[in-house]
Amino acid sequence: ETVCVCSSGVFGDTDTVKSVSVKEGDSVTLQINVTEIQADDEITWTFGTNRNLIAKISGETSDIGDVPDGRFRDRLKLDHQTGSLIITNTRTEHAGVYKVEISRRSSETEIRFSVTVYARLPIPVISSNSSQCSSSSSSSSQQNCSLVCSVVNVSHVTLSWYKGNSLLSSISVSDLSISLSLPLEVEYQDKNSYSCVLDNPISNQTQHLDISQLCHTCSGTATLTYVFIY
């Protein structure tokens, strides 16, 4: 999958910033407003606060560079017609600020791209805790099933429980979280549709709850643990 981001700046702008979001593993094109490179054009791409030179086009000559830690090795390409920069097989370490300086016969332009790379989301895991099966306070004939939806090693995500299309509860994390979990209690004979959703600004993963498989009465002699393998 390739994401193309087109800058809305015009020649002469010096403070044009474009925010870009891409999913880890996908490619992204940082597209500038050049229709066709001319013989005397010079286009320079830099990355990060140290402004490391990563790509340059000077007329018909082009060159691909890298930063000292080599994070862009074999991942950068240039569109030799427009001067746009293509980053392939993105990783989270490719997030940051990219700056392009465009020098033409009658103008100079500077455009910045703020790139965010989101890690691919795991599928949430729903499990039950039969030891917490308890009688409902409203009726001793009704019993509740305690469930938990969980994920590990995630950042900048929200984990939510839905009943049909209605949000029941959610929890968010910004920095890296070793484990993120969200409980839910339902009646074991509940016929409603429940799902656990993990999402970030550009993607989501959903796990649907099968109450009949995970929830049993307190008097049940069997304990069932669901293991999801992907």
Residue, then its C-alpha position, 0 to 999 in steps of 0.5 A: e500500500t502506498v500513501c501519496v501526500c501532496s503539498s498545497g504550497v506554491f513557489g515562494d512559500t517558506d513556511t509550508v508544513k504538511s502532516v503525514s500519517v502512514k502505517e508501518g510497512d507501507s510506502v509514502t510519497l512526499q510530493i512537491n508541487v513540481t510538474e517537471i524538473q528543468a535542467d537548472d533546477e536543484i532539489t534537496w531533501t534533508f531529515g531531522t533536526n540535524r538536517n542530514l542530507i538524504a536525497k538531492i536532484s541537480g538537473e539530470t543528476s540525482d543522489i540518495g544519501d542516508v543518516p549516520d545510523g543507516r535507517f534509510r538504507d534501500r528505502l529511499k527513492l526519487d521521482h526523477q520527473t517531479g522531485s518527490l521523495i518516496i519512502t518504502n517499507t516504512r518503520t517507526e524510526h522513519a517518523g520525523v520532519y523532512k524538509v525539501e528546498i527547491s531552487r528554480r530559475s526565478s524562485e526558491t521554496e522550502i516545504r516541511f513534512s511532519v511524518t508520523v509512522y504508526a505501528r501495525l496493530p495486533i488483534p485484541v484478545i478476549s478471555s474470560n475469568s470464570s472465578q469471578c462469575s457471580s450472581s447478579s444483585s437484581s436476581s439470583s437466577q441471573q449470573n454474570c460473566s467477567l471478561v477482559c480484552s487485552v493487547v500488548n506492546v502498543s502505543h498511541v492507541t485506544l482500546s474499546w468495548y462496543k455493544g452493537n454500535s454503542l461505545l461502552s468503555s474505552i482506555s487510551v495510551s500515548d506512550l508504549s504500553i507493555s499491556l493494555s486491558l479493559p474489563l467487561e461484565v455480561e450476563y451469560q445468556d446475553k444475546n447482544s453483539y459485543s466487540c473489542v476494538l483497538d484503533n489509532p488514527i489510521s487503522n483498527q483491529t476488531q475482535h468479536l465476542d462469542i458469549s456462548q464459548l467464553c461464558h458459562t454458569c457458575s455451576g458449570t464444571a468445565t472451564l474453557t480458555y480461548v486461545f487465539i492464534y494468528 
